[in-house]
Amino acid sequence: MNFLAHLHLAYTANSSLLGNIMADFVRGNPEGLYAPDVVAGIMMHRAVDKATDSHPLVKEARLLFRTDYRRVAPITLDLVWDHFLSLHWSKVEPHINLTDFIHYARHQIEPNLSHTPEKFQELNEFLWPQHWLTRYADKAYIGKSLNGMARRRPKLQALSGSYDDFLLQYAQLEKIFFQFYPQMMALVKNSRFS
């Protein structure tokens, strides 16, 4: 899962949006470093990542990528899920439109940035002003994002090529999203994370 999905799942579970979106920037045990609700959000994010990585439908989705790109498929899929969530938001979340949700999320997170890791603060300088969460609905923006990651991290060069597989397997990945994502929503609604 990427930023939009983690925020939406946190919203679905009535969990800390801040904790869920900044979890990848927090190493080790967060207990005592953040408020209890933020810690619970961090733990939820980690549990969602673990459930996603081991989910049979995600494993099926990874196999849609050619061998050269399969190693980076989990990273590509994180963006793919955000693409379909952004594109089909009103089908997945009928209670709040995407623009209002992003506004809500931003106002939950930005006032608390001074108490977060520096790299997460830097991310927020781009995430909201550049409208990443709505731009994920555009296939070309997914390609731009993957190419940007590939440029910044040479070990992830294969991300550039994985974009072609995203386009080639688009219909099948979309079908998997509509099977997989509702299961994740149900999981977070029925779980306690701490």
ZAMARPA-421589 format. One line per 2 residues: number of its first residue (from 1); for each residue x, y, z of N, C-alpha, C. Coordinates in Angstrom, 3 decimals. Example, Ala and Ser with C-alpha at 12.3 -4.5 7.8 and 13.67 -1.06 7.14 Angstrom:
% residues 2
1) 13.190 -5.690 7.800 12.300 -4.500 7.800 13.200 -3.300 7.800 | 12.850 -2.250 7.080 13.670 -1.060 7.140 12.900 0.030 7.870
//
This chain:
% residues 194
1) 0.841 -1.185 0.000 0.000 0.000 0.000 0.884 1.246 0.000 | 0.387 2.272 -0.630 1.106 3.533 -0.664 0.322 4.576 0.131
3) 0.637 5.845 -0.041 0.107 6.898 0.829 -1.415 6.957 0.869 | -2.057 6.974 -0.287 -3.508 7.129 -0.300 -4.193 5.941 0.360
5) -3.763 4.746 0.023 -4.396 3.557 0.603 -4.180 3.505 2.117 | -2.989 3.821 2.582 -2.757 3.803 4.033 -3.625 4.844 4.733
7) -3.771 6.009 4.135 -4.636 7.026 4.730 -6.086 6.572 4.732 | -6.532 6.006 3.628 -7.916 5.571 3.552 -8.204 4.424 4.519
9) -7.297 3.474 4.602 -7.505 2.361 5.536 -7.500 2.853 6.980 | -6.652 3.829 7.279 -6.654 4.422 8.622 -7.994 5.087 8.906
11) -8.504 5.812 7.941 -9.807 6.469 8.060 -10.908 5.427 8.276 | -10.852 4.350 7.505 -11.831 3.261 7.596 -11.819 2.625 8.981
13) -10.620 2.499 9.560 -10.463 1.861 10.868 -10.559 2.837 12.035 | -10.797 4.119 11.724 -10.809 5.155 12.767 -9.481 5.162 13.537
15) -8.391 5.077 12.782 -7.040 5.055 13.332 -6.349 6.383 13.003 | -5.213 6.618 13.617 -4.447 7.846 13.393 -3.931 7.918 11.961
17) -4.376 8.931 11.226 -3.872 9.125 9.871 -2.387 9.456 9.904 | -1.974 10.259 10.869 -0.565 10.619 10.999 0.292 9.374 11.209
19) -0.080 8.544 12.152 0.695 7.335 12.427 0.771 6.416 11.230 | -0.329 6.271 10.531 -0.368 5.371 9.392 0.467 5.854 8.218
21) 0.475 7.156 7.971 1.215 7.636 6.792 2.709 7.814 7.081 | 3.074 8.035 8.341 4.500 8.266 8.609 5.241 7.004 9.047
23) 4.548 5.874 9.116 5.141 4.655 9.675 6.422 4.216 8.969 | 6.494 4.386 7.661 7.706 3.964 6.934 8.929 4.800 7.298
25) 8.715 5.907 7.977 9.816 6.790 8.374 10.229 6.576 9.826 | 9.593 5.629 10.494 9.856 5.349 11.906 10.488 3.970 12.019
27) 11.648 3.907 12.599 12.361 2.637 12.776 12.168 2.132 14.201 | 12.133 0.816 14.338 12.089 0.213 15.669 10.756 0.425 16.374
29) 10.829 0.325 17.690 9.642 0.422 18.539 9.275 1.889 18.758 | 8.082 2.303 18.336 7.702 3.712 18.491 7.138 4.069 19.868
31) 6.949 3.070 20.724 6.380 3.315 22.060 7.184 4.386 22.796 | 6.483 5.329 23.370 7.130 6.383 24.142 7.660 7.540 23.310
33) 7.733 7.362 21.985 8.217 8.428 21.117 7.075 9.301 20.597 | 5.891 8.730 20.533 4.724 9.419 19.992 3.519 9.140 20.881
35) 2.473 9.911 20.683 1.226 9.705 21.426 0.697 8.290 21.159 | -0.028 7.705 22.108 -0.510 6.326 21.941 -1.328 6.099 20.666
37) -2.141 7.070 20.261 -2.930 6.871 19.038 -2.041 6.848 17.790 | -0.976 7.637 17.800 -0.033 7.646 16.678 0.732 6.331 16.641
39) 1.136 5.836 17.817 1.820 4.539 17.896 0.905 3.440 17.342 | -0.357 3.469 17.727 -1.302 2.469 17.216 -1.429 2.575 15.698
41) -1.388 3.792 15.164 -1.425 3.981 13.715 -0.199 3.404 13.030 | 0.961 3.612 13.633 2.199 3.040 13.089 2.105 1.518 13.064
43) 1.594 0.949 14.153 1.470 -0.506 14.229 0.440 -1.024 13.219 | -0.616 -0.253 13.004 -1.604 -0.655 12.006 -0.979 -0.669 10.616
45) -0.229 0.374 10.286 0.448 0.442 8.983 1.325 -0.799 8.784 | 2.079 -1.160 9.786 2.963 -2.323 9.677 2.168 -3.607 9.496
47) 1.041 -3.721 10.204 0.195 -4.909 10.063 -0.439 -4.972 8.673 | -0.843 -3.819 8.144 -1.410 -3.771 6.795 -0.355 -4.167 5.766
49) 0.868 -3.675 5.922 1.942 -4.057 4.998 2.192 -5.563 5.034 | 2.203 -6.121 6.233 2.444 -7.562 6.380 1.311 -8.364 5.733
51) 0.075 -7.938 5.981 -1.076 -8.638 5.392 -1.075 -8.505 3.870 | -0.695 -7.343 3.373 -0.635 -7.117 1.931 0.419 -8.011 1.291
53) 1.610 -8.027 1.874 2.715 -8.798 1.288 2.416 -10.296 1.214 | 1.623 -10.789 2.148 1.346 -12.226 2.175 -0.003 -12.597 1.552
55) -0.730 -11.625 1.053 -2.066 -11.882 0.522 -1.993 -12.650 -0.804 | -2.781 -13.714 -0.951 -2.738 -14.505 -2.190 -3.016 -13.690 -3.461
57) -3.900 -12.709 -3.387 -4.183 -11.900 -4.565 -3.004 -11.005 -4.941 | -2.269 -10.540 -3.952 -1.078 -9.738 -4.230 0.010 -10.620 -4.834
59) 0.131 -11.829 -4.331 1.087 -12.777 -4.916 0.723 -13.060 -6.380 | -0.568 -13.191 -6.638 -1.038 -13.386 -8.020 -0.690 -12.165 -8.884
61) -0.872 -10.977 -8.334 -0.562 -9.746 -9.070 0.920 -9.653 -9.388 | 1.772 -10.055 -8.459 3.223 -10.013 -8.694 3.612 -10.876 -9.892
63) 2.931 -12.007 -10.045 3.251 -12.926 -11.135 2.875 -12.368 -12.503 | 2.108 -11.296 -12.540 1.775 -10.653 -13.806 2.953 -9.861 -14.381
65) 3.963 -9.609 -13.536 5.145 -8.872 -13.971 6.172 -9.838 -14.535 | 6.812 -9.436 -15.617 7.855 -10.273 -16.213 9.005 -10.458 -15.228
67) 9.764 -11.501 -15.436 10.839 -11.885 -14.516 11.778 -10.732 -14.199 | 12.127 -9.940 -15.192 13.064 -8.824 -14.978 12.541 -7.791 -13.995
69) 11.235 -7.742 -13.821 10.632 -6.696 -12.986 9.942 -7.246 -11.740 | 9.939 -8.544 -11.591 9.206 -9.154 -10.476 9.781 -8.758 -9.122
71) 11.098 -8.552 -9.068 11.737 -8.180 -7.799 11.216 -6.839 -7.278 | 10.901 -5.934 -8.176 10.410 -4.613 -7.766 8.883 -4.521 -7.839
73) 8.241 -5.616 -8.212 6.780 -5.607 -8.343 6.073 -5.154 -7.062 | 6.528 -5.538 -5.866 5.833 -5.056 -4.666 5.811 -3.528 -4.552
75) 6.882 -2.873 -4.959 6.934 -1.405 -4.918 5.986 -0.831 -5.967 | 6.039 -1.405 -7.171 5.154 -0.949 -8.237 3.698 -1.143 -7.829
77) 3.389 -2.283 -7.238 2.010 -2.560 -6.840 1.507 -1.575 -5.788 | 2.388 -1.118 -4.909 1.958 -0.104 -3.938 1.375 1.111 -4.656
79) 2.028 1.537 -5.720 1.528 2.666 -6.508 0.302 2.282 -7.340 | 0.291 1.058 -7.828 -0.844 0.577 -8.616 -2.124 0.605 -7.782
81) -2.036 0.148 -6.532 -3.235 0.156 -5.679 -3.703 1.598 -5.446 | -2.767 2.508 -5.243 -3.157 3.917 -5.079 -3.763 4.472 -6.372
83) -3.258 4.032 -7.511 -3.830 4.466 -8.789 -5.304 4.085 -8.862 | -5.584 2.819 -8.620 -6.971 2.370 -8.743 -7.857 2.972 -7.647
85) -7.305 3.163 -6.472 -8.091 3.789 -5.403 -8.430 5.229 -5.757 | -7.469 5.973 -6.245 -7.711 7.358 -6.641 -8.689 7.422 -7.822
87) -8.497 6.554 -8.794 -9.331 6.534 -9.989 -10.780 6.152 -9.674 | -10.953 5.194 -8.802 -12.282 4.646 -8.499 -12.761 5.021 -7.093
89) -12.266 6.129 -6.571 -12.542 6.515 -5.191 -14.026 6.434 -4.843 | -14.883 6.992 -5.659 -16.304 7.065 -5.315 -16.960 5.681 -5.255
91) -16.403 4.706 -5.942 -16.924 3.337 -5.861 -16.486 2.670 -4.557 | -15.293 3.024 -4.093 -14.720 2.395 -2.901 -15.162 3.110 -1.626
93) -15.244 4.430 -1.691 -15.564 5.239 -0.508 -16.709 6.202 -0.835 | -17.951 5.767 -0.630 -19.089 6.606 -0.997 -19.412 7.719 0.007
95) -18.779 7.715 1.175 -19.159 8.637 2.252 -18.470 9.994 2.208 | -17.369 10.096 1.475 -16.645 11.366 1.386 -15.936 11.408 0.032
97) -16.014 12.528 -0.670 -15.333 12.564 -1.966 -13.824 12.723 -1.758 | -13.078 12.422 -2.786 -11.623 12.375 -2.669 -11.032 13.724 -2.289
99) -11.498 14.786 -2.900 -10.970 16.117 -2.580 -11.192 16.461 -1.110 | -12.380 16.198 -0.615 -12.670 16.466 0.800 -11.844 15.572 1.717
101) -11.667 14.318 1.310 -10.861 13.405 2.129 -9.415 13.903 2.219 | -8.852 14.308 1.099 -7.466 14.791 1.098 -7.343 16.044 1.959
103) -8.307 16.926 1.846 -8.319 18.134 2.691 -8.363 17.742 4.170 | -9.227 16.804 4.511 -9.341 16.320 5.885 -8.010 15.717 6.355
105) -7.426 14.839 5.522 -6.170 14.170 5.893 -5.052 15.188 6.093 | -4.941 16.124 5.190 -3.891 17.138 5.286 -4.006 17.919 6.598
107) -5.229 18.252 6.976 -5.429 19.034 8.198 -5.291 18.205 9.474 | -5.308 16.885 9.336 -5.000 16.009 10.465 -3.487 15.872 10.653
109) -2.747 15.994 9.562 -1.315 15.682 9.568 -0.434 16.918 9.711 | -0.656 17.931 8.907 0.255 19.077 8.871 0.463 19.776 10.218
111) -0.550 19.960 11.050 -0.302 20.642 12.324 0.649 19.881 13.257 | 0.871 18.599 12.979 1.698 17.765 13.850 3.069 17.435 13.261
113) 3.428 18.069 12.168 4.667 17.705 11.480 5.925 17.961 12.298 | 5.903 18.950 13.175 7.127 19.277 13.923 7.562 18.138 14.840
115) 6.675 17.205 15.110 6.989 16.079 15.999 7.224 14.784 15.222 | 7.557 14.913 13.939 7.727 13.732 13.094 9.148 13.687 12.526
117) 9.553 12.523 11.989 10.897 12.416 11.401 11.113 13.439 10.279 | 12.337 13.916 10.182 12.682 14.964 9.212 12.345 14.557 7.777
119) 12.642 13.315 7.415 12.368 12.855 6.040 10.864 12.860 5.759 | 10.063 12.582 6.773 8.613 12.637 6.599 8.153 14.083 6.417
121) 8.770 14.987 7.154 8.451 16.405 6.986 8.766 16.851 5.558 | 9.900 16.390 5.034 10.291 16.729 3.662 9.279 16.186 2.653
123) 8.803 14.960 2.873 7.789 14.378 1.992 6.555 15.271 1.919 | 6.129 15.800 3.057 4.923 16.625 3.118 5.070 17.940 2.356
125) 6.302 18.355 2.117 6.526 19.570 1.332 6.113 19.383 -0.132 | 6.016 18.118 -0.552 5.658 17.803 -1.937 4.288 17.125 -2.049
127) 3.990 16.244 -1.124 2.788 15.409 -1.184 1.511 16.215 -1.386 | 1.325 17.237 -0.568 0.080 18.020 -0.630 0.113 19.093 -1.722
129) 1.144 19.948 -1.771 1.129 21.011 -2.790 1.129 20.484 -4.228 | 1.760 19.328 -4.445 1.822 18.769 -5.802 0.664 17.812 -6.104
131) -0.247 17.670 -5.164 -1.483 16.900 -5.374 -1.232 15.448 -5.788 | -0.251 14.813 -5.143 0.078 13.437 -5.502 -1.139 12.514 -5.437
133) -1.939 12.650 -4.392 -2.994 11.663 -4.142 -4.083 11.682 -5.210 | -4.366 12.835 -5.784 -5.319 12.877 -6.890 -4.629 12.555 -8.214
135) -3.379 12.920 -8.335 -2.649 12.660 -9.589 -2.360 11.173 -9.785 | -2.425 10.391 -8.707 -2.235 8.943 -8.850 -3.266 8.324 -9.794
137) -4.401 8.964 -9.999 -5.422 8.434 -10.910 -4.947 8.421 -12.366 | -3.937 9.201 -12.671 -3.389 9.303 -14.026 -2.303 8.244 -14.229
139) -2.493 7.377 -15.201 -1.504 6.325 -15.469 -0.111 6.913 -15.693 | -0.045 8.004 -16.446 1.256 8.606 -16.756 1.957 9.084 -15.489
141) 1.198 9.539 -14.498 1.810 9.989 -13.248 2.414 8.811 -12.484 | 1.806 7.646 -12.600 2.391 6.438 -11.993 3.747 6.174 -12.645
143) 3.802 6.294 -13.962 5.078 6.113 -14.661 6.115 7.126 -14.224 | 5.710 8.373 -14.098 6.623 9.424 -13.645 7.139 9.122 -12.232
145) 6.259 8.651 -11.370 6.654 8.323 -9.995 7.651 7.163 -9.964 | 7.369 6.124 -10.749 8.275 4.973 -10.802 9.631 5.373 -11.373
147) 9.640 6.182 -12.421 10.902 6.640 -13.009 11.689 7.497 -12.026 | 10.996 8.324 -11.266 11.666 9.141 -10.262 12.342 8.301 -9.197
149) 11.652 7.265 -8.726 12.255 6.367 -7.726 13.451 5.628 -8.319 | 13.333 5.208 -9.568 14.427 4.492 -10.229 15.656 5.384 -10.366
151) 15.450 6.659 -10.673 16.581 7.594 -10.798 17.263 7.830 -9.449 | 16.466 7.954 -8.396 17.036 8.253 -7.078 17.748 7.058 -6.456
153) 17.324 5.851 -6.828 17.908 4.650 -6.229 18.290 3.674 -7.335 | 19.555 3.679 -7.739 19.987 2.831 -8.864 19.657 1.346 -8.695
155) 19.600 0.854 -7.451 19.259 -0.551 -7.242 17.817 -0.851 -7.644 | 17.020 0.193 -7.788 15.620 0.024 -8.161 15.363 0.434 -9.616
157) 16.397 0.370 -10.442 16.288 0.768 -11.843 15.157 0.034 -12.566 | 14.891 -1.196 -12.153 13.856 -1.996 -12.817 12.459 -1.393 -12.661
159) 12.293 -0.448 -11.744 10.978 0.187 -11.587 10.524 0.858 -12.880 | 11.475 1.411 -13.622 11.110 2.063 -14.889 10.443 1.072 -15.839
161) 11.039 -0.090 -15.976 10.479 -1.117 -16.858 9.193 -1.717 -16.338 | 9.017 -1.712 -15.019 7.801 -2.307 -14.445 6.557 -1.523 -14.847
163) 6.731 -0.271 -15.218 5.601 0.541 -15.668 4.958 -0.067 -16.921 | 5.787 -0.589 -17.815 5.256 -1.226 -19.023 4.377 -2.421 -18.677
165) 4.792 -3.180 -17.659 3.988 -4.331 -17.251 2.683 -3.882 -16.594 | 2.727 -2.788 -15.877 1.498 -2.201 -15.322 0.515 -1.903 -16.455
167) 1.004 -1.302 -17.533 0.132 -0.983 -18.668 -0.346 -2.243 -19.390 | 0.577 -3.200 -19.579 0.228 -4.444 -20.278 -0.809 -5.260 -19.514
169) -0.727 -5.233 -18.198 -1.598 -6.057 -17.348 -2.688 -5.231 -16.666 | -2.962 -4.064 -17.213 -3.833 -3.101 -16.552 -5.192 -3.692 -16.157
171) -5.864 -4.332 -17.094 -7.208 -4.853 -16.826 -7.183 -5.919 -15.735 | -6.184 -6.784 -15.789 -6.086 -7.852 -14.777 -5.749 -7.264 -13.404
173) -4.863 -6.272 -13.355 -4.523 -5.632 -12.081 -5.731 -4.894 -11.497 | -6.502 -4.268 -12.358 -7.709 -3.582 -11.896 -8.699 -4.578 -11.295
175) -8.849 -5.707 -11.944 -9.743 -6.760 -11.442 -9.275 -7.246 -10.072 | -7.973 -7.459 -9.927 -7.423 -7.906 -8.641 -7.644 -6.837 -7.571
177) -7.454 -5.566 -7.932 -7.682 -4.495 -6.965 -9.087 -4.580 -6.384 | -10.083 -4.762 -7.219 -11.468 -4.785 -6.748 -11.799 -6.039 -5.938
179) -10.958 -7.050 -6.013 -11.110 -8.218 -5.139 -10.335 -8.010 -3.837 | -9.133 -7.486 -3.972 -8.195 -7.374 -2.854 -8.527 -6.227 -1.897
181) -8.753 -5.037 -2.431 -8.874 -3.866 -1.562 -10.074 -3.934 -0.615 | -11.241 -4.388 -1.063 -12.342 -4.534 -0.100 -12.017 -5.506 1.035
183) -11.215 -6.517 0.752 -10.789 -7.435 1.815 -9.921 -6.709 2.839 | -9.065 -5.810 2.358 -8.229 -5.032 3.286 -9.081 -4.078 4.113
185) -10.094 -3.491 3.505 -10.997 -2.617 4.250 -11.707 -3.402 5.357 | -12.179 -4.589 5.022 -12.851 -5.428 6.021 -11.883 -5.832 7.128
187) -10.646 -6.138 6.768 -9.637 -6.524 7.756 -9.412 -5.412 8.776 | -9.223 -4.179 8.296 -8.920 -3.087 9.234 -10.139 -2.700 10.069
189) -11.343 -2.878 9.514 -12.553 -2.570 10.294 -12.713 -3.539 11.461 | -12.237 -4.753 11.278 -12.459 -5.818 12.270 -11.246 -6.153 13.106
191) -10.206 -5.341 13.052 -8.957 -5.628 13.776 -8.624 -4.511 14.747 | -7.843 -4.870 15.733 -7.277 -3.902 16.677 -5.769 -3.942 16.513
193) -5.174 -2.776 16.396 -3.722 -2.693 16.163 -3.092 -1.957 17.320 | -2.051 -2.550 17.901 -1.320 -1.874 18.979 0.066 -2.445 19.093
//
